[in-house]
Amino acid sequence: MNKRGFELSINFIVILIISIVLFTFGLYFLFRIISEANTHSGSILFG
């Protein structure tokens, strides 16, 4: 097997894993911000 091809596939897998982790953290923080905004807007609207 070609060494460059093996190295390229390992780099692709590492970048894919890092991308999935960052996407998951982004979704987590997005839903957290939305839920906090909903609780704050409820307290503003209903006193």
mmCIF entry with sequence, helices, sheets and N, C-alpha, C, O atoms, coordinates in Angstrom:
data_MODEL
# 
_entry.id   MODEL 
# 
_entity.id                         1 
_entity.type                       polymer 
_entity.pdbx_number_of_molecules   1 
# 
_entity_poly.entity_id                      1 
_entity_poly.type                           'polypeptide(L)' 
_entity_poly.nstd_linkage                   no 
_entity_poly.nstd_monomer                   no 
_entity_poly.pdbx_seq_one_letter_code       MNKRGFELSINFIVILIISIVLFTFGLYFLFRIISEANTHSGSILFG 
_entity_poly.pdbx_seq_one_letter_code_can   MNKRGFELSINFIVILIISIVLFTFGLYFLFRIISEANTHSGSILFG 
_entity_poly.pdbx_strand_id                 A 
# 
loop_
_entity_poly_seq.entity_id 
_entity_poly_seq.num 
_entity_poly_seq.mon_id 
_entity_poly_seq.hetero 
1 1  MET n 
1 2  ASN n 
1 3  LYS n 
1 4  ARG n 
1 5  GLY n 
1 6  PHE n 
1 7  GLU n 
1 8  LEU n 
1 9  SER n 
1 10 ILE n 
1 11 ASN n 
1 12 PHE n 
1 13 ILE n 
1 14 VAL n 
1 15 ILE n 
1 16 LEU n 
1 17 ILE n 
1 18 ILE n 
1 19 SER n 
1 20 ILE n 
1 21 VAL n 
1 22 LEU n 
1 23 PHE n 
1 24 THR n 
1 25 PHE n 
1 26 GLY n 
1 27 LEU n 
1 28 TYR n 
1 29 PHE n 
1 30 LEU n 
1 31 PHE n 
1 32 ARG n 
1 33 ILE n 
1 34 ILE n 
1 35 SER n 
1 36 GLU n 
1 37 ALA n 
1 38 ASN n 
1 39 THR n 
1 40 HIS n 
1 41 SER n 
1 42 GLY n 
1 43 SER n 
1 44 ILE n 
1 45 LEU n 
1 46 PHE n 
1 47 GLY n 
# 
_struct_asym.id          A 
_struct_asym.entity_id   1 
# 
_struct_conf.conf_type_id            HELX_P 
_struct_conf.id                      HELX_P1 
_struct_conf.pdbx_PDB_helix_id       AA1 
_struct_conf.beg_label_comp_id       LYS 
_struct_conf.beg_label_asym_id       A 
_struct_conf.beg_label_seq_id        3 
_struct_conf.pdbx_beg_PDB_ins_code   ? 
_struct_conf.end_label_comp_id       PHE 
_struct_conf.end_label_asym_id       A 
_struct_conf.end_label_seq_id        46 
_struct_conf.pdbx_end_PDB_ins_code   ? 
_struct_conf.beg_auth_comp_id        LYS 
_struct_conf.beg_auth_asym_id        A 
_struct_conf.beg_auth_seq_id         3 
_struct_conf.end_auth_comp_id        PHE 
_struct_conf.end_auth_asym_id        A 
_struct_conf.end_auth_seq_id         46 
_struct_conf.pdbx_PDB_helix_class    1 
_struct_conf.details                 ? 
_struct_conf.pdbx_PDB_helix_length   44 
# 
_struct_conf_type.id          HELX_P 
_struct_conf_type.criteria    ? 
_struct_conf_type.reference   ? 
# 
loop_
_atom_site.group_PDB 
_atom_site.id 
_atom_site.type_symbol 
_atom_site.label_atom_id 
_atom_site.label_alt_id 
_atom_site.label_comp_id 
_atom_site.label_asym_id 
_atom_site.label_entity_id 
_atom_site.label_seq_id 
_atom_site.pdbx_PDB_ins_code 
_atom_site.Cartn_x 
_atom_site.Cartn_y 
_atom_site.Cartn_z 
_atom_site.occupancy 
_atom_site.B_iso_or_equiv 
_atom_site.pdbx_formal_charge 
_atom_site.auth_seq_id 
_atom_site.auth_comp_id 
_atom_site.auth_asym_id 
_atom_site.auth_atom_id 
_atom_site.pdbx_PDB_model_num 
ATOM 1   N N  . MET A 1 1  ? 0.847   -1.188 0.000  1.00 0.00 ? 1  MET A N  1 
ATOM 2   C CA . MET A 1 1  ? 0.000   0.000  0.000  1.00 0.00 ? 1  MET A CA 1 
ATOM 3   C C  . MET A 1 1  ? 0.884   1.240  0.000  1.00 0.00 ? 1  MET A C  1 
ATOM 4   O O  . MET A 1 1  ? 1.930   1.274  0.648  1.00 0.00 ? 1  MET A O  1 
ATOM 5   N N  . ASN A 1 2  ? 0.454   2.238  -0.724 1.00 0.00 ? 2  ASN A N  1 
ATOM 6   C CA . ASN A 1 2  ? 1.210   3.474  -0.821 1.00 0.00 ? 2  ASN A CA 1 
ATOM 7   C C  . ASN A 1 2  ? 1.150   4.235  0.498  1.00 0.00 ? 2  ASN A C  1 
ATOM 8   O O  . ASN A 1 2  ? 0.079   4.382  1.086  1.00 0.00 ? 2  ASN A O  1 
ATOM 9   N N  . LYS A 1 3  ? 2.310   4.721  0.965  1.00 0.00 ? 3  LYS A N  1 
ATOM 10  C CA . LYS A 1 3  ? 2.372   5.405  2.253  1.00 0.00 ? 3  LYS A CA 1 
ATOM 11  C C  . LYS A 1 3  ? 1.584   6.715  2.229  1.00 0.00 ? 3  LYS A C  1 
ATOM 12  O O  . LYS A 1 3  ? 0.928   7.065  3.211  1.00 0.00 ? 3  LYS A O  1 
ATOM 13  N N  . ARG A 1 4  ? 1.648   7.437  1.109  1.00 0.00 ? 4  ARG A N  1 
ATOM 14  C CA . ARG A 1 4  ? 0.906   8.706  1.013  1.00 0.00 ? 4  ARG A CA 1 
ATOM 15  C C  . ARG A 1 4  ? -0.598  8.482  1.057  1.00 0.00 ? 4  ARG A C  1 
ATOM 16  O O  . ARG A 1 4  ? -1.325  9.269  1.663  1.00 0.00 ? 4  ARG A O  1 
ATOM 17  N N  . GLY A 1 5  ? -1.063  7.429  0.430  1.00 0.00 ? 5  GLY A N  1 
ATOM 18  C CA . GLY A 1 5  ? -2.489  7.122  0.447  1.00 0.00 ? 5  GLY A CA 1 
ATOM 19  C C  . GLY A 1 5  ? -2.975  6.761  1.838  1.00 0.00 ? 5  GLY A C  1 
ATOM 20  O O  . GLY A 1 5  ? -4.073  7.148  2.237  1.00 0.00 ? 5  GLY A O  1 
ATOM 21  N N  . PHE A 1 6  ? -2.166  6.026  2.571  1.00 0.00 ? 6  PHE A N  1 
ATOM 22  C CA . PHE A 1 6  ? -2.512  5.650  3.942  1.00 0.00 ? 6  PHE A CA 1 
ATOM 23  C C  . PHE A 1 6  ? -2.556  6.882  4.840  1.00 0.00 ? 6  PHE A C  1 
ATOM 24  O O  . PHE A 1 6  ? -3.464  7.034  5.657  1.00 0.00 ? 6  PHE A O  1 
ATOM 25  N N  . GLU A 1 7  ? -1.560  7.767  4.680  1.00 0.00 ? 7  GLU A N  1 
ATOM 26  C CA . GLU A 1 7  ? -1.502  8.985  5.480  1.00 0.00 ? 7  GLU A CA 1 
ATOM 27  C C  . GLU A 1 7  ? -2.690  9.897  5.172  1.00 0.00 ? 7  GLU A C  1 
ATOM 28  O O  . GLU A 1 7  ? -3.240  10.523 6.078  1.00 0.00 ? 7  GLU A O  1 
ATOM 29  N N  . LEU A 1 8  ? -3.081  9.974  3.931  1.00 0.00 ? 8  LEU A N  1 
ATOM 30  C CA . LEU A 1 8  ? -4.221  10.798 3.541  1.00 0.00 ? 8  LEU A CA 1 
ATOM 31  C C  . LEU A 1 8  ? -5.504  10.261 4.144  1.00 0.00 ? 8  LEU A C  1 
ATOM 32  O O  . LEU A 1 8  ? -6.342  11.043 4.593  1.00 0.00 ? 8  LEU A O  1 
ATOM 33  N N  . SER A 1 9  ? -5.681  8.946  4.166  1.00 0.00 ? 9  SER A N  1 
ATOM 34  C CA . SER A 1 9  ? -6.898  8.382  4.734  1.00 0.00 ? 9  SER A CA 1 
ATOM 35  C C  . SER A 1 9  ? -6.952  8.583  6.250  1.00 0.00 ? 9  SER A C  1 
ATOM 36  O O  . SER A 1 9  ? -8.028  8.825  6.797  1.00 0.00 ? 9  SER A O  1 
ATOM 37  N N  . ILE A 1 10 ? -5.813  8.487  6.935  1.00 0.00 ? 10 ILE A N  1 
ATOM 38  C CA . ILE A 1 10 ? -5.777  8.740  8.380  1.00 0.00 ? 10 ILE A CA 1 
ATOM 39  C C  . ILE A 1 10 ? -6.120  10.203 8.658  1.00 0.00 ? 10 ILE A C  1 
ATOM 40  O O  . ILE A 1 10 ? -6.881  10.489 9.582  1.00 0.00 ? 10 ILE A O  1 
ATOM 41  N N  . ASN A 1 11 ? -5.573  11.126 7.880  1.00 0.00 ? 11 ASN A N  1 
ATOM 42  C CA . ASN A 1 11 ? -5.880  12.544 8.053  1.00 0.00 ? 11 ASN A CA 1 
ATOM 43  C C  . ASN A 1 11 ? -7.364  12.809 7.825  1.00 0.00 ? 11 ASN A C  1 
ATOM 44  O O  . ASN A 1 11 ? -7.971  13.599 8.548  1.00 0.00 ? 11 ASN A O  1 
ATOM 45  N N  . PHE A 1 12 ? -7.941  12.166 6.842  1.00 0.00 ? 12 PHE A N  1 
ATOM 46  C CA . PHE A 1 12 ? -9.363  12.348 6.559  1.00 0.00 ? 12 PHE A CA 1 
ATOM 47  C C  . PHE A 1 12 ? -10.214 11.864 7.730  1.00 0.00 ? 12 PHE A C  1 
ATOM 48  O O  . PHE A 1 12 ? -11.177 12.529 8.115  1.00 0.00 ? 12 PHE A O  1 
ATOM 49  N N  . ILE A 1 13 ? -9.868  10.722 8.292  1.00 0.00 ? 13 ILE A N  1 
ATOM 50  C CA . ILE A 1 13 ? -10.641 10.181 9.414  1.00 0.00 ? 13 ILE A CA 1 
ATOM 51  C C  . ILE A 1 13 ? -10.531 11.091 10.633 1.00 0.00 ? 13 ILE A C  1 
ATOM 52  O O  . ILE A 1 13 ? -11.527 11.328 11.317 1.00 0.00 ? 13 ILE A O  1 
ATOM 53  N N  . VAL A 1 14 ? -9.336  11.602 10.912 1.00 0.00 ? 14 VAL A N  1 
ATOM 54  C CA . VAL A 1 14 ? -9.143  12.502 12.053 1.00 0.00 ? 14 VAL A CA 1 
ATOM 55  C C  . VAL A 1 14 ? -9.932  13.791 11.860 1.00 0.00 ? 14 VAL A C  1 
ATOM 56  O O  . VAL A 1 14 ? -10.593 14.253 12.791 1.00 0.00 ? 14 VAL A O  1 
ATOM 57  N N  . ILE A 1 15 ? -9.875  14.371 10.682 1.00 0.00 ? 15 ILE A N  1 
ATOM 58  C CA . ILE A 1 15 ? -10.623 15.601 10.412 1.00 0.00 ? 15 ILE A CA 1 
ATOM 59  C C  . ILE A 1 15 ? -12.119 15.344 10.490 1.00 0.00 ? 15 ILE A C  1 
ATOM 60  O O  . ILE A 1 15 ? -12.859 16.199 10.976 1.00 0.00 ? 15 ILE A O  1 
ATOM 61  N N  . LEU A 1 16 ? -12.579 14.204 10.030 1.00 0.00 ? 16 LEU A N  1 
ATOM 62  C CA . LEU A 1 16 ? -13.996 13.857 10.107 1.00 0.00 ? 16 LEU A CA 1 
ATOM 63  C C  . LEU A 1 16 ? -14.453 13.743 11.559 1.00 0.00 ? 16 LEU A C  1 
ATOM 64  O O  . LEU A 1 16 ? -15.526 14.239 11.904 1.00 0.00 ? 16 LEU A O  1 
ATOM 65  N N  . ILE A 1 17 ? -13.668 13.106 12.403 1.00 0.00 ? 17 ILE A N  1 
ATOM 66  C CA . ILE A 1 17 ? -14.022 12.967 13.819 1.00 0.00 ? 17 ILE A CA 1 
ATOM 67  C C  . ILE A 1 17 ? -14.048 14.335 14.496 1.00 0.00 ? 17 ILE A C  1 
ATOM 68  O O  . ILE A 1 17 ? -14.973 14.632 15.253 1.00 0.00 ? 17 ILE A O  1 
ATOM 69  N N  . ILE A 1 18 ? -13.052 15.164 14.234 1.00 0.00 ? 18 ILE A N  1 
ATOM 70  C CA . ILE A 1 18 ? -13.028 16.504 14.829 1.00 0.00 ? 18 ILE A CA 1 
ATOM 71  C C  . ILE A 1 18 ? -14.227 17.323 14.353 1.00 0.00 ? 18 ILE A C  1 
ATOM 72  O O  . ILE A 1 18 ? -14.812 18.065 15.142 1.00 0.00 ? 18 ILE A O  1 
ATOM 73  N N  . SER A 1 19 ? -14.596 17.205 13.100 1.00 0.00 ? 19 SER A N  1 
ATOM 74  C CA . SER A 1 19 ? -15.744 17.936 12.577 1.00 0.00 ? 19 SER A CA 1 
ATOM 75  C C  . SER A 1 19 ? -17.040 17.494 13.247 1.00 0.00 ? 19 SER A C  1 
ATOM 76  O O  . SER A 1 19 ? -17.883 18.327 13.582 1.00 0.00 ? 19 SER A O  1 
ATOM 77  N N  . ILE A 1 20 ? -17.201 16.206 13.440 1.00 0.00 ? 20 ILE A N  1 
ATOM 78  C CA . ILE A 1 20 ? -18.417 15.694 14.093 1.00 0.00 ? 20 ILE A CA 1 
ATOM 79  C C  . ILE A 1 20 ? -18.486 16.183 15.534 1.00 0.00 ? 20 ILE A C  1 
ATOM 80  O O  . ILE A 1 20 ? -19.559 16.558 16.006 1.00 0.00 ? 20 ILE A O  1 
ATOM 81  N N  . VAL A 1 21 ? -17.360 16.184 16.238 1.00 0.00 ? 21 VAL A N  1 
ATOM 82  C CA . VAL A 1 21 ? -17.336 16.653 17.625 1.00 0.00 ? 21 VAL A CA 1 
ATOM 83  C C  . VAL A 1 21 ? -17.682 18.137 17.693 1.00 0.00 ? 21 VAL A C  1 
ATOM 84  O O  . VAL A 1 21 ? -18.480 18.542 18.538 1.00 0.00 ? 21 VAL A O  1 
ATOM 85  N N  . LEU A 1 22 ? -17.100 18.945 16.826 1.00 0.00 ? 22 LEU A N  1 
ATOM 86  C CA . LEU A 1 22 ? -17.394 20.380 16.824 1.00 0.00 ? 22 LEU A CA 1 
ATOM 87  C C  . LEU A 1 22 ? -18.848 20.646 16.461 1.00 0.00 ? 22 LEU A C  1 
ATOM 88  O O  . LEU A 1 22 ? -19.471 21.532 17.046 1.00 0.00 ? 22 LEU A O  1 
ATOM 89  N N  . PHE A 1 23 ? -19.396 19.910 15.523 1.00 0.00 ? 23 PHE A N  1 
ATOM 90  C CA . PHE A 1 23 ? -20.800 20.072 15.147 1.00 0.00 ? 23 PHE A CA 1 
ATOM 91  C C  . PHE A 1 23 ? -21.712 19.721 16.318 1.00 0.00 ? 23 PHE A C  1 
ATOM 92  O O  . PHE A 1 23 ? -22.708 20.403 16.559 1.00 0.00 ? 23 PHE A O  1 
ATOM 93  N N  . THR A 1 24 ? -21.370 18.658 17.046 1.00 0.00 ? 24 THR A N  1 
ATOM 94  C CA . THR A 1 24 ? -22.171 18.243 18.203 1.00 0.00 ? 24 THR A CA 1 
ATOM 95  C C  . THR A 1 24 ? -22.137 19.307 19.293 1.00 0.00 ? 24 THR A C  1 
ATOM 96  O O  . THR A 1 24 ? -23.173 19.638 19.868 1.00 0.00 ? 24 THR A O  1 
ATOM 97  N N  . PHE A 1 25 ? -20.954 19.844 19.580 1.00 0.00 ? 25 PHE A N  1 
ATOM 98  C CA . PHE A 1 25 ? -20.860 20.905 20.582 1.00 0.00 ? 25 PHE A CA 1 
ATOM 99  C C  . PHE A 1 25 ? -21.620 22.149 20.132 1.00 0.00 ? 25 PHE A C  1 
ATOM 100 O O  . PHE A 1 25 ? -22.251 22.817 20.951 1.00 0.00 ? 25 PHE A O  1 
ATOM 101 N N  . GLY A 1 26 ? -21.566 22.462 18.852 1.00 0.00 ? 26 GLY A N  1 
ATOM 102 C CA . GLY A 1 26 ? -22.313 23.608 18.336 1.00 0.00 ? 26 GLY A CA 1 
ATOM 103 C C  . GLY A 1 26 ? -23.808 23.444 18.522 1.00 0.00 ? 26 GLY A C  1 
ATOM 104 O O  . GLY A 1 26 ? -24.489 24.382 18.936 1.00 0.00 ? 26 GLY A O  1 
ATOM 105 N N  . LEU A 1 27 ? -24.326 22.262 18.221 1.00 0.00 ? 27 LEU A N  1 
ATOM 106 C CA . LEU A 1 27 ? -25.755 22.007 18.423 1.00 0.00 ? 27 LEU A CA 1 
ATOM 107 C C  . LEU A 1 27 ? -26.126 22.088 19.896 1.00 0.00 ? 27 LEU A C  1 
ATOM 108 O O  . LEU A 1 27 ? -27.172 22.632 20.250 1.00 0.00 ? 27 LEU A O  1 
ATOM 109 N N  . TYR A 1 28 ? -25.265 21.542 20.755 1.00 0.00 ? 28 TYR A N  1 
ATOM 110 C CA . TYR A 1 28 ? -25.528 21.576 22.196 1.00 0.00 ? 28 TYR A CA 1 
ATOM 111 C C  . TYR A 1 28 ? -25.639 23.018 22.687 1.00 0.00 ? 28 TYR A C  1 
ATOM 112 O O  . TYR A 1 28 ? -26.587 23.362 23.393 1.00 0.00 ? 28 TYR A O  1 
ATOM 113 N N  . PHE A 1 29 ? -24.677 23.860 22.318 1.00 0.00 ? 29 PHE A N  1 
ATOM 114 C CA . PHE A 1 29 ? -24.715 25.249 22.763 1.00 0.00 ? 29 PHE A CA 1 
ATOM 115 C C  . PHE A 1 29 ? -25.876 26.013 22.135 1.00 0.00 ? 29 PHE A C  1 
ATOM 116 O O  . PHE A 1 29 ? -26.457 26.883 22.784 1.00 0.00 ? 29 PHE A O  1 
ATOM 117 N N  . LEU A 1 30 ? -26.220 25.710 20.903 1.00 0.00 ? 30 LEU A N  1 
ATOM 118 C CA . LEU A 1 30 ? -27.358 26.366 20.262 1.00 0.00 ? 30 LEU A CA 1 
ATOM 119 C C  . LEU A 1 30 ? -28.649 26.061 21.000 1.00 0.00 ? 30 LEU A C  1 
ATOM 120 O O  . LEU A 1 30 ? -29.423 26.971 21.295 1.00 0.00 ? 30 LEU A O  1 
ATOM 121 N N  . PHE A 1 31 ? -28.893 24.786 21.304 1.00 0.00 ? 31 PHE A N  1 
ATOM 122 C CA . PHE A 1 31 ? -30.116 24.428 22.024 1.00 0.00 ? 31 PHE A CA 1 
ATOM 123 C C  . PHE A 1 31 ? -30.105 24.982 23.444 1.00 0.00 ? 31 PHE A C  1 
ATOM 124 O O  . PHE A 1 31 ? -31.155 25.341 23.976 1.00 0.00 ? 31 PHE A O  1 
ATOM 125 N N  . ARG A 1 32 ? -28.937 25.055 24.056 1.00 0.00 ? 32 ARG A N  1 
ATOM 126 C CA . ARG A 1 32 ? -28.842 25.634 25.399 1.00 0.00 ? 32 ARG A CA 1 
ATOM 127 C C  . ARG A 1 32 ? -29.185 27.120 25.378 1.00 0.00 ? 32 ARG A C  1 
ATOM 128 O O  . ARG A 1 32 ? -29.901 27.597 26.258 1.00 0.00 ? 32 ARG A O  1 
ATOM 129 N N  . ILE A 1 33 ? -28.693 27.849 24.401 1.00 0.00 ? 33 ILE A N  1 
ATOM 130 C CA . ILE A 1 33 ? -28.987 29.279 24.282 1.00 0.00 ? 33 ILE A CA 1 
ATOM 131 C C  . ILE A 1 33 ? -30.466 29.490 23.995 1.00 0.00 ? 33 ILE A C  1 
ATOM 132 O O  . ILE A 1 33 ? -31.080 30.397 24.558 1.00 0.00 ? 33 ILE A O  1 
ATOM 133 N N  . ILE A 1 34 ? -31.047 28.668 23.130 1.00 0.00 ? 34 ILE A N  1 
ATOM 134 C CA . ILE A 1 34 ? -32.471 28.813 22.796 1.00 0.00 ? 34 ILE A CA 1 
ATOM 135 C C  . ILE A 1 34 ? -33.335 28.534 24.019 1.00 0.00 ? 34 ILE A C  1 
ATOM 136 O O  . ILE A 1 34 ? -34.311 29.246 24.258 1.00 0.00 ? 34 ILE A O  1 
ATOM 137 N N  . SER A 1 35 ? -32.994 27.509 24.796 1.00 0.00 ? 35 SER A N  1 
ATOM 138 C CA . SER A 1 35 ? -33.811 27.203 25.971 1.00 0.00 ? 35 SER A CA 1 
ATOM 139 C C  . SER A 1 35 ? -33.693 28.296 27.027 1.00 0.00 ? 35 SER A C  1 
ATOM 140 O O  . SER A 1 35 ? -34.674 28.615 27.699 1.00 0.00 ? 35 SER A O  1 
ATOM 141 N N  . GLU A 1 36 ? -32.501 28.874 27.180 1.00 0.00 ? 36 GLU A N  1 
ATOM 142 C CA . GLU A 1 36 ? -32.358 29.977 28.124 1.00 0.00 ? 36 GLU A CA 1 
ATOM 143 C C  . GLU A 1 36 ? -33.106 31.207 27.649 1.00 0.00 ? 36 GLU A C  1 
ATOM 144 O O  . GLU A 1 36 ? -33.689 31.927 28.460 1.00 0.00 ? 36 GLU A O  1 
ATOM 145 N N  . ALA A 1 37 ? -33.097 31.458 26.362 1.00 0.00 ? 37 ALA A N  1 
ATOM 146 C CA . ALA A 1 37 ? -33.825 32.606 25.817 1.00 0.00 ? 37 ALA A CA 1 
ATOM 147 C C  . ALA A 1 37 ? -35.327 32.422 26.032 1.00 0.00 ? 37 ALA A C  1 
ATOM 148 O O  . ALA A 1 37 ? -36.032 33.390 26.319 1.00 0.00 ? 37 ALA A O  1 
ATOM 149 N N  . ASN A 1 38 ? -35.816 31.205 25.897 1.00 0.00 ? 38 ASN A N  1 
ATOM 150 C CA . ASN A 1 38 ? -37.235 30.950 26.135 1.00 0.00 ? 38 ASN A CA 1 
ATOM 151 C C  . ASN A 1 38 ? -37.610 31.199 27.584 1.00 0.00 ? 38 ASN A C  1 
ATOM 152 O O  . ASN A 1 38 ? -38.665 31.772 27.855 1.00 0.00 ? 38 ASN A O  1 
ATOM 153 N N  . THR A 1 39 ? -36.775 30.784 28.515 1.00 0.00 ? 39 THR A N  1 
ATOM 154 C CA . THR A 1 39 ? -37.104 31.011 29.929 1.00 0.00 ? 39 THR A CA 1 
ATOM 155 C C  . THR A 1 39 ? -37.051 32.494 30.258 1.00 0.00 ? 39 THR A C  1 
ATOM 156 O O  . THR A 1 39 ? -37.883 32.980 31.024 1.00 0.00 ? 39 THR A O  1 
ATOM 157 N N  . HIS A 1 40 ? -36.100 33.220 29.701 1.00 0.00 ? 40 HIS A N  1 
ATOM 158 C CA . HIS A 1 40 ? -36.005 34.658 29.963 1.00 0.00 ? 40 HIS A CA 1 
ATOM 159 C C  . HIS A 1 40 ? -37.164 35.408 29.309 1.00 0.00 ? 40 HIS A C  1 
ATOM 160 O O  . HIS A 1 40 ? -37.706 36.341 29.900 1.00 0.00 ? 40 HIS A O  1 
ATOM 161 N N  . SER A 1 41 ? -37.544 35.016 28.109 1.00 0.00 ? 41 SER A N  1 
ATOM 162 C CA . SER A 1 41 ? -38.651 35.706 27.460 1.00 0.00 ? 41 SER A CA 1 
ATOM 163 C C  . SER A 1 41 ? -39.957 35.443 28.189 1.00 0.00 ? 41 SER A C  1 
ATOM 164 O O  . SER A 1 41 ? -40.826 36.313 28.229 1.00 0.00 ? 41 SER A O  1 
ATOM 165 N N  . GLY A 1 42 ? -40.110 34.258 28.766 1.00 0.00 ? 42 GLY A N  1 
ATOM 166 C CA . GLY A 1 42 ? -41.301 33.961 29.553 1.00 0.00 ? 42 GLY A CA 1 
ATOM 167 C C  . GLY A 1 42 ? -41.357 34.822 30.804 1.00 0.00 ? 42 GLY A C  1 
ATOM 168 O O  . GLY A 1 42 ? -42.431 35.290 31.181 1.00 0.00 ? 42 GLY A O  1 
ATOM 169 N N  . SER A 1 43 ? -40.239 35.035 31.441 1.00 0.00 ? 43 SER A N  1 
ATOM 170 C CA . SER A 1 43 ? -40.237 35.866 32.637 1.00 0.00 ? 43 SER A CA 1 
ATOM 171 C C  . SER A 1 43 ? -40.453 37.335 32.299 1.00 0.00 ? 43 SER A C  1 
ATOM 172 O O  . SER A 1 43 ? -41.012 38.079 33.104 1.00 0.00 ? 43 SER A O  1 
ATOM 173 N N  . ILE A 1 44 ? -40.017 37.755 31.125 1.00 0.00 ? 44 ILE A N  1 
ATOM 174 C CA . ILE A 1 44 ? -40.235 39.149 30.705 1.00 0.00 ? 44 ILE A CA 1 
ATOM 175 C C  . ILE A 1 44 ? -41.696 39.372 30.353 1.00 0.00 ? 44 ILE A C  1 
ATOM 176 O O  . ILE A 1 44 ? -42.283 40.387 30.727 1.00 0.00 ? 44 ILE A O  1 
ATOM 177 N N  . LEU A 1 45 ? -42.285 38.416 29.632 1.00 0.00 ? 45 LEU A N  1 
ATOM 178 C CA . LEU A 1 45 ? -43.669 38.589 29.183 1.00 0.00 ? 45 LEU A CA 1 
ATOM 179 C C  . LEU A 1 45 ? -44.666 38.498 30.335 1.00 0.00 ? 45 LEU A C  1 
ATOM 180 O O  . LEU A 1 45 ? -45.634 39.256 30.380 1.00 0.00 ? 45 LEU A O  1 
ATOM 181 N N  . PHE A 1 46 ? -44.433 37.577 31.263 1.00 0.00 ? 46 PHE A N  1 
ATOM 182 C CA . PHE A 1 46 ? -45.425 37.315 32.304 1.00 0.00 ? 46 PHE A CA 1 
ATOM 183 C C  . PHE A 1 46 ? -45.035 37.897 33.653 1.00 0.00 ? 46 PHE A C  1 
ATOM 184 O O  . PHE A 1 46 ? -45.697 37.639 34.658 1.00 0.00 ? 46 PHE A O  1 
ATOM 185 N N  . GLY A 1 47 ? -43.967 38.679 33.680 1.00 0.00 ? 47 GLY A N  1 
ATOM 186 C CA . GLY A 1 47 ? -43.593 39.401 34.870 1.00 0.00 ? 47 GLY A CA 1 
ATOM 187 C C  . GLY A 1 47 ? -43.002 38.544 35.901 1.00 0.00 ? 47 GLY A C  1 
ATOM 188 O O  . GLY A 1 47 ? -42.636 39.029 36.972 1.00 0.00 ? 47 GLY A O  1 
# 
